Amino acid sequence: VSLKVDAQVLGLGPWIEETIPVQSNQTVAEVVESRLAAYGFTTAYRGDPKDDSYYLQRIYRDGILQGWSLSEKQIKNYEDEEYTIYDPTDMNSLGEKDISMGSGWMVTVDRKYIGNSMGTYKVKTGNTIYIQFTCDLGKDIDVSTY
């Protein structure tokens, strides 16, 4: 399985970009939680990584937001979507509603939004999992570029 985790919309990452072996009974959430921990990240989430209750709220690591930025074009696009953009309050975490009300973590598997919890999606050999931060409910992420 290939895994990539980043916040490219903020000019950050990738923090993880790797191909790893996984067990066929693992969920995307289990893989993501395990690999984030292996790279020194911690998370806040609701539910259980093994079922549909899992929801990734926040990723933590010292200095995770160091160097973040938005271009004037991005800010205008977000404002056109009626989002107020604000500075994060904690430079050591990144999660839902940090930059705008549309901010949070999105997941695609094989270039498609999975449409439900990462805890319900079982990994398969050859999957490409991409965890990306969005400021606009995913509208600012181009899944065709990876």
N, C-alpha and C positions, 0 to 999 in steps of 0.2 A: 504494500500500500504506500502511495506517496502522500505525504502530509506537508502542508504549508500553512503557517500562521503568520499573519501580518496586520498592519494598520497602514497600508499604502495610502489611503485617503488622507492620512495625517503626515505622510512622508516618512513613515516608520516601518522597519522590518525589511525583509522577513526575519522573524525571530527563530522560526523553525522552518527548515526546508530539507526534507529527508525522505528516503524510501526505506521502509522497515517491514519486517515480517510480522504478521498478526495471526491470531487464532480466528478461525472462521465463526466462532460463536460470539466474538466480541462485537459490541456496538461502537458506532462512531464516537459516542460520548466516552466510553471506556478508553478507547485509543487516545483521544484528545486529552483526557485527564491524565493519563499515564505519561504521555510524551511531554506535556507542559511541566509536570512535576520533574521529569528527568532533566529538563533544561532550567530548573530553578524557579519556575513560576508556581504560584498558588492561585486558586480560583475560589470564587463564590458562586454557588449554583443552588437552584431549587430542585428538589426531587431526587431521583435515583438514576445514575448513569445506565442502568439496565432496563429502563422502561420509559414510557411516554411522559412521565412527570419531570424528566430532566430539562433544565433550562439554564444555560450558561449566562450568568449575570455580569461577571467581572473577572478580569485577570490581573494579578498583582505581581510586581517585581520591582525592586528598588530602581528608580530612574526610568521606568518603562516609557514615560512620556517625554523624556529629555530630547529636545530638538524637534518636537512636533510643530507642524505649521499647516496653514491652509492658504492657498493662493487667493488673490482677489476674485478670480473667476469662480473658484469654489464657493467662496462666501456669497457672491452674488447669486449663484445657482441655488444655494441653500435658502437664502432670503427670498428668492422667487418662489420657492416651495413653502414659504411662510414659516421657516424655522428661524428662531433667534439663536445665534451662535455665541457661546460663552466659553471662557477659559475654564479648564478643569480645576477642581479644588484640591486634588491629590495627584502629585506627579508620579506616584508609585503604584497607581492602578488605572485601569481603563475598562469602562463598561457602559452599561445602558444609561442613556441620558446624560453622559458626561460633556459632550460638545453641543448637542442639540436634543430636542425631544425625540428625534428620530434615530439617535445613536444607539449602537449595540453591536453584538457579534452575530454574524451571519455564517451559515455553512452551506457549501455546495459539495456534492459528490458527483464526480465525473461531469463537471460543468453545469450541474442542475441543482437548483435549490431543492432540498429534500422535502420541504413542505410540512414537516412535522418534527417532533423532538429527535435530537441526535441519539437519544436513548432507545429509540425504536428501530433505528436503521442498522442492520447487521453489515459489517464490512465483508467485502469479497476481494479475492486476489485481483490485483490490478487496479483497484479503486484509486482515484485521486481525490483526496479530501482537502478542502481549502477553507480555513477559518479566517474570516476577514472582518475588520471593523468597518462599520458604515456610520455615516452621519445622516443618512436620508433613507432609512428603511430598505437599504439595498439598491436604491436607484443610482447611487454613485459608484457601484461596483460593476465592472465589465467582465463577465464570466468568460468571454471569448478570448481573453488575452493570456490565458494560462493553460 
